[in-house]
Amino acid sequence: MTSLLINGKKLVLTTDPDTPLLWVIRDVVGLTGTKFSCGVGLCGACTVHLDGEPIRSCITPLSSAANKKVTTIEGLSIHGEHPVQQAWVALEVAQCGYCQSGQIMSAAALLAHHPHPTDADIDEAMNGNLCRCGTYNRIRAAIHKAAGKA
């Protein structure tokens, strides 16, 4: 049995501890905002926070999350009022939208640790979050817009 806190809700799971956290979040807990894409931790679509740090949930075993706080896109804010989410909407960042939950989670973690990032800080923090639609300039602009409000 594995205990963890997902979006403020304590869960005790009997799932195999080697199961990737992504599948626990999606299939066991039923939160589908975290996306599967590459399955090897290269694209960032599956990014969630583990004790406040962005991680790739597709390569993180459930055992690594034991007794830790997991935050998914659904737990970032209940009604989309997080400054990063508001900036994403205001600047119409998403195109297809598939990668955006991972992008938002990485951006939120960046701003939580570094509220006034430079372009270089943003590039470093967002490195590895791939967007097939190429909305990188809008992503950077939205992070700057959210800076200081997160």
N, C-alpha and C positions, 0 to 999 in steps of 0.2 A: 504494500500500500504506500502511495506517495501523497504527501500533503503539499499543497501549494495555494497561493492566493492569486486568483485571476480576476482582475478588475475589481478588487476589493471583496470578492466572494471567496471564502475558504472552501476548498474542495479536498476531499480524500478520495483518491482514485486507485483502482485495482489494475489499471493498465500496465502492461509490460514496461518497466523502467527504461528500456532501450528504444521505445517508440519515439520518433521525432516529435518534439513539442508542437510543431505545426499540426500534425494529425490529431493530437490530443485536443488542441484548441478547436479545430474545425469539426472533427468527427465525434469526439467524446463530449466536449462541452457545447458544441453547436454554434460557435461564433465564426462566421464565414467571411468576415472582413479581411482577415489575414489571408493572403493569397499564396497558392503554390505556383511556382513558375519553373525555375531551373532544377530544383531539388538538390543542388550541391553548394548552396551558399554563395553563389556568384552574382546574383541579380538584385537582391535586396527586397523583392516583392513580399517576402515573408517576415519582414522585420517587425519585431515586437520589443518591448522593454523588459529586461530581467533585472530587477532591483535598480531600475532607472537607466540602465545601459542598453543601447540598441544591440540586438543579437539577431542572427539568422535562425529562425525557428525550424527551418527544414533540416538543419544539421545539428540541432541541439537536442540531445536526448532528454526525455522527461526527467530522468534521474538528476540532471544538472539543474533543474528548476525546483527540486524538492526543497520545501520550506522557504521558498523565495517568492517575491512579488512579481507577477507577470502582468503587464499592461498591454492590451491589444488596442487596435484602432477604436473598437467599441468602448473601451475604457478611458480613452484620452479625454473625452468629455461626452456627456450624455446627449446633448442637443447640438453638437458641432460648434460650441462656443469657444473652443481653444483658439488662441490667437493665430496659430499656424493654419488651422482649418478655415478660419475666417479669411485669412490672407489668400488661401488657395481659391476660395470662392470668389473673392473680390477681384482677383487677377486672372480668373478663369484658367488656372494652371492645367487642369486635366484635359486631355484630348480623348484617348480611349479610356483612360482611368484605371487600367488594370494594375499598374505599378504604384498608384498613388497612395494607397494605405501605407506601404513600406516607405515611400518618400516622406510622407507626413510624419511617420514615427521617427525616422532618422532626423528630420528637421527639428522636431519637438525635443529630442534628446540633446541635440546640438545647443538649442536655445536655453535649455534648462541648465546647461553647464557653462555656456558662453553667450550671455544675452545680447552682445553687440558684436557679432562676427564680421570679419572682413570677407572679401570674396575668396581669399586663400583659405580661410577657416571653413567656409562653406564647401569649397571644392574638396577639402580634406575629409570633412565629416560626411559628405554625400558620395564620396568615391565608392564605387561598387553598387550604387543604387542606379540601375539601368532603366532608361525610359526609351522604349522602342519608337515612340512618337517624337522624341527629341525636344521635349519641353524644358530643357535645362535652363534656358534664360528666364523663363517664367517661374521656374522653381526657385532660382536664386533671388529673383525680384520679390517673390512671396516671402522668403525667409527674411530678407531685409525689412519688408513691411511688418512682419510679425515681431522682429527684434525689439526688445525692450518692453513688449507687452506680454510675453510668455511667462 
